[in-house]
Amino acid sequence: MKRRSLVLSILATGFFLAIATLIPDLATAQADKVKSAMADLKARAEKLGAPKVEGKDLYFGTTKADNSIVDAVTKDHGGAATIFVKAGNEFVRVATTVKKEDGSSAVGTALDATNPAVAKINKGEAYYGDATVFGKAYVAGYEPIKDASGAVIGTYFVGQPK
């Protein structure tokens, strides 16, 4: 009986060590996916031209931001992607793969003011970490979109579900 208990104890210890080793690797893998998707999103947008705001719309060169960019990024990387334009003190979705709780597109909705990324973006800094978007938890990245003068005019978002 003691031998069986010893074997079970060794197996349980091995299991817990394996889990403790794998969980950080999964988190790192998701963070790496977020950074890769962000680089792709930014490259696709920048390829179109310099960002600027005209009225309530965000443009890259002469191309108005639309879902084609974010759709391509999520097709290649999975997860979710959004481009926001700054409107007053808010960041409003102008292109997104994010859905609201009712399943409809979140285009036209504002970034939650309590999101931890908002303070960083307003300072012109990137935010990488956890974020909840319409009730869904993500490992997320937000990076500011700046115009030619260096002013923050929007933000990019990419996220991988937790």
C-alpha positions as CSV (number, residue, x, y, z in Angstrom):
1,M,0.0,0.0,0.0
2,K,2.9,2.4,0.8
3,R,4.4,1.7,-2.6
4,R,1.2,2.6,-4.4
5,S,0.9,5.9,-2.4
6,L,4.5,6.7,-3.2
7,V,3.9,6.1,-6.9
8,L,0.8,8.2,-6.9
9,S,2.6,11.0,-5.0
10,I,5.4,11.0,-7.6
11,L,2.9,11.1,-10.4
12,A,1.0,13.9,-8.8
13,T,4.1,15.9,-8.2
14,G,5.2,15.4,-11.8
15,F,1.8,16.5,-13.1
16,F,1.8,19.7,-11.1
17,L,5.4,20.5,-12.2
18,A,4.4,19.9,-15.8
19,I,1.4,22.3,-15.4
20,A,3.5,24.9,-13.7
21,T,6.0,24.7,-16.5
22,L,3.5,24.8,-19.4
23,I,1.2,27.6,-18.1
24,P,3.8,30.3,-18.4
25,D,4.7,29.0,-21.9
26,L,1.1,29.3,-23.0
27,A,0.9,32.9,-21.7
28,T,4.2,33.7,-23.5
29,A,2.8,32.1,-26.7
30,Q,-0.3,34.3,-26.5
31,A,1.8,37.4,-25.9
32,D,4.0,36.6,-28.8
33,K,0.9,36.1,-31.0
34,V,-0.4,39.6,-29.9
35,K,2.9,41.2,-30.7
36,S,3.1,39.5,-34.1
37,A,-0.5,40.5,-35.0
38,M,0.2,44.1,-33.9
39,A,3.2,44.3,-36.1
40,D,1.1,43.0,-39.0
41,L,-1.8,45.4,-38.3
42,K,0.6,48.4,-38.1
43,A,2.5,47.4,-41.3
44,R,-0.7,47.0,-43.3
45,A,-2.0,50.4,-42.2
46,E,1.3,52.2,-42.7
47,K,1.7,50.7,-46.2
48,L,-1.4,52.7,-47.2
49,G,0.1,56.0,-46.1
50,A,0.4,58.4,-43.2
51,P,-2.5,58.4,-40.7
52,K,-4.8,61.5,-40.6
53,V,-8.3,62.4,-39.4
54,E,-10.8,64.0,-41.7
55,G,-14.1,64.8,-39.9
56,K,-14.9,61.7,-37.9
57,D,-13.0,59.4,-40.2
58,L,-9.5,58.0,-39.9
59,Y,-7.5,57.7,-43.1
60,F,-4.2,56.0,-44.0
61,G,-3.0,58.0,-47.0
62,T,-6.1,58.3,-49.1
63,T,-7.7,55.1,-47.8
64,K,-10.4,55.4,-45.2
65,A,-9.9,52.8,-42.4
66,D,-12.3,50.0,-42.8
67,N,-12.7,46.3,-41.8
68,S,-10.5,45.0,-44.7
69,I,-7.3,45.6,-42.7
70,V,-8.6,44.1,-39.4
71,D,-10.2,41.2,-41.2
72,A,-6.9,40.3,-42.9
73,V,-5.0,40.5,-39.6
74,T,-7.4,38.2,-37.8
75,K,-7.5,35.8,-40.7
76,D,-3.7,35.4,-40.5
77,H,-3.3,35.6,-36.7
78,G,-6.7,34.7,-35.1
79,G,-8.0,36.7,-32.2
80,A,-9.5,40.1,-32.6
81,A,-8.4,43.4,-34.1
82,T,-9.6,47.0,-34.0
83,I,-8.7,50.4,-35.3
84,F,-10.0,53.4,-33.2
85,V,-10.1,57.1,-34.1
86,K,-9.8,59.6,-31.3
87,A,-13.0,61.7,-31.0
88,G,-12.7,64.2,-28.2
89,N,-11.8,62.2,-25.1
90,E,-12.9,58.9,-26.5
91,F,-11.6,56.3,-28.9
92,V,-14.3,55.1,-31.3
93,R,-14.1,51.9,-33.3
94,V,-13.9,52.6,-37.0
95,A,-12.8,49.1,-38.1
96,T,-13.2,46.0,-35.9
97,T,-13.7,42.3,-35.8
98,V,-15.0,42.6,-32.2
99,K,-18.7,41.8,-31.6
100,K,-21.0,43.2,-29.0
101,E,-22.8,40.9,-26.6
102,D,-25.7,40.6,-29.0
103,G,-23.4,39.5,-31.8
104,S,-23.6,42.6,-33.9
105,S,-20.5,44.5,-35.0
106,A,-18.9,46.9,-32.5
107,V,-18.1,49.5,-35.1
108,G,-19.1,52.9,-33.8
109,T,-18.7,52.0,-30.1
110,A,-16.2,53.6,-27.8
111,L,-13.3,52.0,-26.0
112,D,-14.3,51.5,-22.3
113,A,-12.9,54.5,-20.4
114,T,-11.9,52.1,-17.5
115,N,-9.7,50.0,-19.8
116,P,-6.2,50.2,-18.5
117,A,-4.9,51.0,-22.0
118,V,-6.6,54.4,-22.2
119,A,-4.2,56.2,-19.8
120,K,-1.1,54.8,-21.7
121,I,-2.5,55.6,-25.1
122,N,-3.4,59.2,-24.1
123,K,0.3,59.6,-23.1
124,G,1.4,58.2,-26.5
125,E,2.5,54.9,-25.1
126,A,1.7,51.3,-25.9
127,Y,-0.2,49.0,-23.5
128,Y,0.3,45.2,-23.4
129,G,-1.5,43.1,-20.9
130,D,-5.0,41.9,-20.0
131,A,-8.1,43.6,-21.3
132,T,-11.8,42.8,-21.2
133,V,-13.8,43.8,-24.3
134,F,-17.5,43.4,-24.3
135,G,-17.3,40.8,-21.5
136,K,-14.5,38.7,-23.2
137,A,-11.0,38.5,-21.6
138,Y,-8.1,39.0,-23.9
139,V,-4.3,39.1,-23.8
140,A,-4.2,42.4,-25.6
141,G,-2.0,45.0,-27.1
142,Y,-2.9,48.7,-27.8
143,E,-0.6,51.1,-29.6
144,P,-1.2,54.7,-30.4
145,I,-1.8,56.0,-33.9
146,K,-0.1,59.4,-34.3
147,D,-0.4,62.0,-37.0
148,A,2.5,63.8,-38.7
149,S,2.8,66.2,-35.8
150,G,3.0,63.4,-33.2
151,A,-0.5,63.9,-31.8
152,V,-2.4,60.7,-30.8
153,I,-5.3,60.4,-33.3
154,G,-6.3,56.8,-32.7
155,T,-5.2,53.4,-31.5
156,Y,-4.6,50.0,-32.8
157,F,-5.9,46.9,-30.8
158,V,-5.2,43.3,-31.2
159,G,-6.2,40.5,-28.7
160,Q,-6.0,36.8,-28.2
161,P,-8.8,35.2,-26.1
162,K,-7.7,34.0,-22.7
